[in-house]
Amino acid sequence: MATSGDRLYLTTCVKVDITQLRDQLDQWLSGEAPPVTTGALSWDLLPSWYDDWLLIDRERQRQIRLHALERMSAWYVSAERFDSAIEAALQAIAGDPLRESAHRCLIRAHLAEGNVSEARRQVHSYAALLADAGIPAKLSSRMRELILTGPSLASAR
């Protein structure tokens, strides 16, 4: 730590876990295994702090975390590690229950594993969440495409 007048700074020799995590995710190439586990992406930045100065950084970290979890889910599907794909998608949904892209990840994982009934249940669950939140259950073109191209999901519309 260093000080300057009434300000406190971190010196460059201090390692910050969130910075290291972001660096790992930035360097992650699409063909490689995820550089971290889903556990490393399960928390918000300083969740018990309620300072205004933290809001933007917390939201930035949340978005990085959710995008990384969705990307991990897609990678695990391509590697046919469906349990890990489903776990990453569920964690993304837990981070933002109304996030359509996270629900699409979970539906894709279920379909890739051959669990059409689970995929259909997830479509209905997402539509019910939207309705409960007072959001018109108008699915995006990406969700409609996934439903129409998924095996035996066309009747889930």
Residue frames relative to the residue before (quaternion, step in Angstrom):
aa qw qx qy qz dx dy dz
M 1.0000 0.0000 0.0000 0.0000 0.00 0.00 0.00
A 0.0843 -0.7677 0.6335 0.0469 3.50 -1.23 0.58
T 0.2222 -0.7670 0.5858 0.1386 3.55 -1.19 0.45
S 0.0242 -0.7483 0.6625 0.0259 3.50 -1.29 0.49
G 0.8042 -0.0817 0.0107 0.5886 3.55 -0.26 1.24
D 0.7788 -0.2795 0.2303 0.5122 3.57 -0.68 -1.09
R 0.5796 0.5784 -0.3743 0.4352 3.60 1.24 0.37
L 0.2416 -0.7449 0.6100 0.1208 3.50 -1.21 0.72
Y 0.0792 -0.8094 0.5819 -0.0022 3.59 -0.85 0.98
L 0.3990 -0.6434 0.5827 0.2955 3.52 -1.30 0.38
T 0.3735 -0.7103 0.5421 0.2491 3.57 -0.90 0.84
T 0.6613 -0.5391 0.3511 0.3858 3.57 -1.23 0.38
C 0.6231 0.5481 -0.3590 0.4271 3.62 1.13 -0.35
V 0.5635 0.5786 -0.3940 0.4388 3.62 1.25 -0.20
K 0.2474 -0.7613 0.5845 0.1322 3.55 -0.81 1.03
V 0.1538 -0.7839 0.5990 0.0547 3.56 -0.82 1.05
D 0.4804 -0.7154 0.4266 0.2747 3.57 -0.61 1.15
I 0.6503 0.5222 -0.3324 0.4404 3.60 0.94 -0.78
T 0.6325 0.5181 -0.3255 0.4749 3.59 1.07 -0.71
Q 0.6500 0.5069 -0.3130 0.4717 3.58 0.97 -0.82
L 0.6362 0.5240 -0.3219 0.4659 3.59 1.00 -0.81
R 0.6593 0.5019 -0.3065 0.4686 3.59 0.89 -0.91
D 0.6396 0.5215 -0.3249 0.4619 3.60 0.98 -0.82
Q 0.6484 0.5133 -0.3178 0.4639 3.59 0.94 -0.85
L 0.6811 0.4811 -0.2878 0.4710 3.58 0.92 -0.88
D 0.6349 0.5305 -0.3279 0.4560 3.61 1.03 -0.73
Q 0.7216 0.4387 -0.2409 0.4784 3.58 1.06 -0.73
W 0.4885 0.6783 -0.4205 0.3528 3.57 1.28 -0.16
L 0.2133 -0.7700 0.5932 0.0983 3.55 -0.70 1.13
S 0.6433 -0.5998 0.3210 0.3513 3.54 -1.03 0.81
G 0.7111 0.4690 -0.2855 0.4392 3.62 0.95 -0.66
E 0.6263 0.5659 -0.3260 0.4257 3.57 1.22 -0.33
A 0.5960 -0.5357 0.4543 0.3891 3.51 -1.30 0.37
P 0.6136 -0.5482 0.3994 0.4044 3.60 -1.09 0.56
P 0.4584 -0.7201 0.4536 0.2560 3.59 -0.94 0.86
V 0.7589 0.2437 -0.1433 0.5867 3.58 1.29 -0.25
T 0.4988 -0.6167 0.5028 0.3436 3.54 -1.28 0.21
T 0.6482 -0.4995 0.3816 0.4298 3.55 -1.23 0.24
G 0.5719 0.6104 -0.3728 0.4018 3.59 1.14 -0.56
A 0.6409 0.5259 -0.3235 0.4561 3.58 1.06 -0.72
L 0.7249 0.4019 -0.2248 0.5123 3.58 1.24 -0.40
S 0.5044 0.7027 -0.3879 0.3181 3.57 1.20 0.34
W 0.7271 0.4216 -0.2331 0.4892 3.58 1.19 -0.03
D 0.4467 -0.6507 0.5504 0.2724 3.50 -1.33 0.50
L 0.5879 -0.5686 0.4469 0.3623 3.53 -1.26 0.38
L 0.8428 -0.1507 0.0566 0.5136 3.58 -0.71 1.16
P 0.0289 -0.8799 0.4739 0.0201 3.59 0.77 1.04
S 0.7196 0.4393 -0.2758 0.4616 3.62 1.02 -0.55
W 0.5605 0.5758 -0.3986 0.4419 3.60 1.26 0.10
Y 0.1681 -0.8114 0.5563 0.0615 3.55 -0.98 0.84
D 0.3516 0.7570 -0.4802 0.2696 3.58 1.12 0.62
D 0.5588 -0.6377 0.4262 0.3153 3.57 -0.98 0.90
W 0.6371 0.5567 -0.3403 0.4103 3.59 0.97 -0.80
L 0.6678 0.5282 -0.2880 0.4384 3.58 1.20 -0.46
L 0.4968 0.7173 -0.4102 0.2653 3.61 1.15 -0.52
I 0.6934 0.4735 -0.2898 0.4594 3.60 0.79 -0.97
D 0.6780 0.4836 -0.2995 0.4656 3.60 0.89 -0.87
R 0.6278 0.5234 -0.3375 0.4669 3.57 1.04 -0.70
E 0.6681 0.4846 -0.3024 0.4768 3.59 0.95 -0.84
R 0.6134 0.5393 -0.3440 0.4632 3.59 1.02 -0.76
Q 0.6731 0.4842 -0.2895 0.4783 3.58 0.90 -0.92
R 0.6285 0.5349 -0.3382 0.4522 3.60 0.99 -0.76
Q 0.6673 0.4925 -0.3020 0.4702 3.57 0.93 -0.88
I 0.6247 0.5213 -0.3349 0.4752 3.60 0.98 -0.80
R 0.6638 0.5175 -0.2952 0.4521 3.56 0.93 -0.95
L 0.6907 0.4796 -0.2928 0.4551 3.60 0.83 -0.94
H 0.6501 0.4981 -0.3195 0.4765 3.59 0.97 -0.81
A 0.6461 0.5150 -0.3238 0.4609 3.59 0.97 -0.79
L 0.6505 0.5091 -0.3221 0.4626 3.60 0.94 -0.81
E 0.6468 0.5019 -0.3229 0.4749 3.60 0.98 -0.77
R 0.6500 0.5067 -0.3082 0.4751 3.56 0.99 -0.84
M 0.6327 0.5203 -0.3256 0.4722 3.58 1.03 -0.78
S 0.6282 0.5344 -0.3401 0.4519 3.58 0.95 -0.83
A 0.6611 0.4998 -0.3049 0.4692 3.59 0.92 -0.89
W 0.6465 0.5102 -0.3306 0.4610 3.60 0.95 -0.81
Y 0.6677 0.5013 -0.3060 0.4575 3.58 0.90 -0.91
V 0.6014 0.5324 -0.3641 0.4715 3.62 1.05 -0.65
S 0.6799 0.4903 -0.3004 0.4550 3.60 0.86 -0.92
A 0.6911 0.4360 -0.2644 0.5122 3.59 1.17 -0.57
E 0.4057 -0.7393 0.4337 0.3175 3.59 1.38 0.06
R 0.4339 0.6244 -0.5014 0.4129 3.55 1.02 0.90
F 0.1080 -0.8792 0.4627 0.0358 3.50 0.60 1.26
D 0.6119 0.5475 -0.3666 0.4375 3.60 1.01 -0.67
S 0.6772 0.4721 -0.2868 0.4862 3.59 0.98 -0.84
A 0.6156 0.5413 -0.3430 0.4587 3.59 1.08 -0.71
I 0.6665 0.4921 -0.2932 0.4772 3.56 0.94 -0.91
E 0.6387 0.5281 -0.3266 0.4543 3.61 0.96 -0.83
A 0.6617 0.4956 -0.3092 0.4700 3.61 0.90 -0.89
A 0.6647 0.4973 -0.3082 0.4647 3.60 0.94 -0.85
L 0.6535 0.5067 -0.3155 0.4654 3.58 0.95 -0.84
Q 0.6383 0.5161 -0.3291 0.4668 3.57 1.04 -0.70
A 0.6262 0.5177 -0.3302 0.4804 3.58 1.07 -0.72
I 0.6422 0.5089 -0.3176 0.4771 3.58 1.01 -0.80
A 0.6326 0.5232 -0.3351 0.4624 3.59 0.98 -0.77
G 0.6563 0.5178 -0.3039 0.4569 3.58 1.09 -0.70
D 0.7770 -0.0457 0.0288 0.6272 3.58 1.21 -0.52
P 0.2695 -0.8328 0.4614 0.1446 3.59 0.09 1.29
L 0.7175 0.4277 -0.2616 0.4835 3.63 1.11 -0.48
R 0.4524 0.7033 -0.4375 0.3306 3.60 1.27 0.07
E 0.3636 -0.7747 0.4766 0.2012 3.56 -0.33 1.25
S 0.6467 0.5404 -0.3406 0.4169 3.59 0.89 -0.86
A 0.6283 0.5165 -0.3388 0.4729 3.62 1.06 -0.63
H 0.6440 0.5037 -0.3183 0.4798 3.60 1.01 -0.77
R 0.6237 0.5270 -0.3452 0.4627 3.60 1.03 -0.73
C 0.6158 0.5439 -0.3447 0.4541 3.60 1.02 -0.75
L 0.6727 0.4906 -0.2964 0.4678 3.55 0.92 -0.90
I 0.6413 0.5148 -0.3212 0.4696 3.59 0.96 -0.83
R 0.6457 0.5166 -0.3183 0.4636 3.61 0.93 -0.87
A 0.6521 0.5142 -0.3184 0.4571 3.58 0.94 -0.86
H 0.6536 0.4988 -0.3159 0.4735 3.59 0.94 -0.85
L 0.6643 0.4998 -0.3089 0.4620 3.59 0.92 -0.85
A 0.6542 0.5158 -0.3155 0.4543 3.58 0.93 -0.88
E 0.6775 0.4741 -0.2816 0.4867 3.56 1.10 -0.68
G 0.5187 -0.6574 0.3988 0.3737 3.57 1.28 -0.28
N 0.5364 0.6216 -0.4008 0.4065 3.58 1.24 0.29
V 0.1357 -0.8372 0.5286 0.0355 3.53 0.37 1.31
S 0.6470 0.5228 -0.3374 0.4408 3.59 0.94 -0.79
E 0.6379 0.5080 -0.3280 0.4770 3.62 1.04 -0.70
A 0.6367 0.5187 -0.3256 0.4686 3.57 1.01 -0.80
R 0.6567 0.5054 -0.3045 0.4697 3.57 0.93 -0.89
R 0.6327 0.5251 -0.3263 0.4664 3.58 0.98 -0.85
Q 0.6611 0.5112 -0.3111 0.4525 3.59 0.99 -0.80
V 0.6057 0.5396 -0.3518 0.4671 3.59 1.05 -0.73
H 0.6859 0.4743 -0.2813 0.4748 3.58 0.87 -0.96
S 0.6322 0.5352 -0.3258 0.4558 3.58 1.02 -0.79
Y 0.6578 0.5004 -0.3071 0.4718 3.59 0.96 -0.84
A 0.6468 0.5114 -0.3192 0.4672 3.60 0.94 -0.84
A 0.6486 0.5082 -0.3128 0.4725 3.61 1.03 -0.78
L 0.6174 0.5377 -0.3409 0.4620 3.60 1.04 -0.74
L 0.6472 0.5133 -0.3147 0.4675 3.55 0.95 -0.88
A 0.6628 0.5070 -0.3043 0.4593 3.57 0.91 -0.93
D 0.6554 0.5148 -0.3089 0.4583 3.59 0.95 -0.86
A 0.6898 0.4589 -0.2683 0.4915 3.57 1.13 -0.67
G 0.4979 -0.6731 0.4173 0.3534 3.57 1.27 -0.05
I 0.4898 0.6294 -0.4390 0.4138 3.55 1.23 0.49
P 0.4844 -0.6538 0.4769 0.3324 3.61 -0.77 0.90
A 0.4095 -0.7429 0.4831 0.2168 3.57 -0.78 1.06
K 0.2533 0.7434 -0.5661 0.2505 3.55 0.71 1.11
L 0.2638 -0.7938 0.5324 0.1300 3.55 -0.37 1.26
S 0.5458 -0.6248 0.4528 0.3267 3.54 -1.10 0.71
S 0.6624 -0.4898 0.3754 0.4248 3.56 -1.27 0.24
R 0.6293 0.5319 -0.3433 0.4508 3.61 1.04 -0.67
M 0.6597 0.4839 -0.3126 0.4826 3.58 0.97 -0.79
R 0.6430 0.5131 -0.3296 0.4634 3.60 0.93 -0.83
E 0.6424 0.5193 -0.3229 0.4618 3.59 0.97 -0.83
L 0.6426 0.5166 -0.3196 0.4670 3.58 0.96 -0.86
I 0.6661 0.4998 -0.3010 0.4647 3.58 0.93 -0.88
L 0.7018 0.4751 -0.2739 0.4547 3.58 0.92 -0.89
T 0.7305 0.4111 -0.2471 0.4860 3.59 1.04 -0.67
G 0.5491 0.6074 -0.4028 0.4090 3.59 1.21 -0.29
P 0.5511 -0.6277 0.4299 0.3427 3.58 -0.99 0.79
S 0.8687 0.0085 -0.0569 0.4921 3.56 -0.85 1.09
L 0.5210 0.6357 -0.4290 0.3747 3.59 1.15 0.44
A 0.4555 0.7138 -0.4450 0.2914 3.58 1.19 -0.31
S 0.6756 0.4824 -0.3070 0.4654 3.60 1.04 -0.62
A 0.5587 0.6143 -0.3918 0.3961 3.63 1.25 -0.11
R 0.4482 0.7150 -0.4460 0.2983 3.59 1.24 -0.16
